[in-house]
């Protein structure tokens, strides 16, 4: 693989990281919650899709259409029934709640599906590609994932800026008490933000499941990549997640071209460099 092709593949990989990071960024920007179960939710979506495909025989695209809205509903209910109770107790309480949720999800998946690695069969779509030139090839799945990440960010941005509920969400993110005086129901607003976060992480989980193998224990690794993309791009910045994902993806791809053993280490070093020299990230801002 040539260096130019490595850059292209890294940019496309950044789209997947951006999908993972979007929900994490939204929950932090709106509720100041770092969801430690974020990666495990992506794995749950992967196993749910696998079960639906195997149990019902539905086409994969229908499973995707069903799973993402289902996770949005699950996110709303999780916030209202679980996370809302911990918000008033402070950030440490929410960390402990999401950490506990992560442990529970991993053990439930182990109990149901065992520790075997699985993959979601995407057929020719997952393995096919087209050539831009003699040395650069673009996979259908990788390109679709990148486009979905861009579409998700554009859709969320339009929702936040052009709808009454979206503007209320932004106001609650800035000043919850003032927004409440203006009639905003913070519980409903936070539920909507969590629903969006769960929907995007489910989409990320499905794209990842077609791209690579997965098992019940890989959630924390997905969380690390999402967290690094958020920090590199800028805490609370929606478009920063895409930039951070692309920086992380290109770094890993170029380091793999030089030495495959450095793939993960190089990404972690970039993350540490950003923390050291630009702790607010490359595009510091607000998720809302």
PyMOL commands that set and color helices and strands:
alter all, ss='L'
color gray80, all
select helices_A, chain A and resi 3-31+38-56+60-87+91-113+124-127+140-162+164-174+176-181+186-211+219-233+238-258+260-277
alter helices_A, ss='H'
color red, helices_A
select strands_A, chain A and resi 129-131+137-139
alter strands_A, ss='S'
color yellow, strands_A
deselect
rebuild
show_as cartoon
